[in-house]
Amino acid sequence: MIKIYHNPRCRKSREGLAILEESNKEFEVVKYLEAVPTKNELTKIISLLGIRAQDLVRKGEPIWKEKYKGKEYSEEELIDIMVANPKLIERPIVVNGKMAVIGRPPQNILNII
């Protein structure tokens, strides 16, 4: 099943959700600020995306700038930071089986549905 990691307050995330709704395919909405992915889930998502953890971090967020900017972190440390501070996870993320994309731009979602 298709799964979207969604933040309703984010315009791009809402646009991504609209693409899924228009596709008429079944999907699950995970409001990841409320239902925070576990470390294992986030590790799997990063693997499916084919990126490094640092590429999933929203570096413009105030919490990143105040607490983490300018320091070196391992993959595991970055994943722990994102699990502890889910606002730092880029959004939306759409997972479909063994494929995943970051919906920036939202049209990226069309590549996996």
C-alpha positions in Angstrom: 0.0 0.0 0.0 1.1 3.6 -0.7 1.9 5.6 2.4 2.4 9.4 2.6 4.3 10.9 5.5 2.3 14.1 5.8 2.3 17.4 7.6 -1.1 19.1 7.1 0.5 22.5 7.8 2.9 22.2 4.9 1.7 23.4 1.5 3.9 21.0 -0.5 2.7 18.1 1.7 -0.9 19.1 1.0 -0.2 19.3 -2.7 1.3 15.8 -2.5 -1.7 14.5 -0.7 -4.0 16.0 -3.4 -2.0 14.1 -6.1 -2.6 10.8 -4.2 -6.3 11.6 -3.7 -6.7 12.3 -7.5 -4.9 9.1 -8.3 -7.9 7.1 -6.9 -5.4 4.6 -5.4 -5.6 3.4 -1.9 -3.1 5.0 0.5 -2.4 5.6 4.1 -1.7 9.0 5.6 0.9 9.1 8.4 0.9 12.5 10.2 4.5 12.0 11.1 4.6 14.8 13.7 2.0 12.9 15.7 3.0 9.3 14.8 6.7 9.7 14.7 8.5 7.1 12.6 10.7 4.8 14.7 14.5 4.7 14.1 14.0 1.5 12.1 11.2 2.9 10.0 13.2 6.1 9.3 16.3 4.0 8.4 14.2 2.0 6.0 12.7 5.1 4.4 16.1 6.6 3.9 17.3 3.4 2.2 14.3 3.3 -0.1 14.9 6.9 -1.0 18.5 6.1 -1.9 19.9 9.1 0.0 21.9 9.8 3.1 20.3 10.9 6.3 21.6 14.4 6.0 19.7 14.8 2.7 16.4 14.2 4.6 17.1 16.9 7.2 15.3 20.2 6.9 18.3 22.4 7.6 16.3 25.7 7.6 14.3 24.8 10.7 15.1 26.9 13.8 15.8 23.8 15.9 18.5 22.7 13.4 20.2 26.1 13.3 20.1 26.5 17.1 21.2 23.0 18.2 22.8 21.1 15.4 24.2 23.3 12.6 27.9 23.3 11.9 28.6 19.9 13.6 29.4 16.5 12.1 27.0 13.6 12.7 27.0 10.0 11.7 24.1 8.5 9.8 22.8 6.9 13.0 23.1 10.2 15.0 21.2 12.1 12.3 18.4 9.5 12.3 18.2 9.7 16.1 18.0 13.5 15.8 15.2 13.3 13.3 13.3 10.8 15.4 13.7 13.1 18.4 12.7 16.2 16.3 10.4 15.1 13.6 10.0 18.7 12.3 13.4 18.1 10.8 12.2 15.4 8.5 11.7 16.6 4.9 8.2 16.3 3.6 6.2 14.9 2.1 7.6 11.4 1.7 5.7 8.8 -0.3 6.5 5.1 -0.1 5.0 2.6 -2.5 6.4 -0.9 -1.8 10.1 -0.8 -2.5 10.1 2.7 -3.9 10.0 6.1 -2.2 10.3 9.7 -3.1 10.4 13.1 -1.5 7.5 15.1 -2.9 9.5 18.2 -3.7 8.3 19.1 -6.1 5.0 17.3 -5.5 5.0 16.0 -9.0 7.8 13.6 -8.0 5.1 11.4 -6.5 3.7 10.6 -9.9 6.9 8.6 -10.6 6.0 5.9 -8.1 2.2 5.6 -8.1 
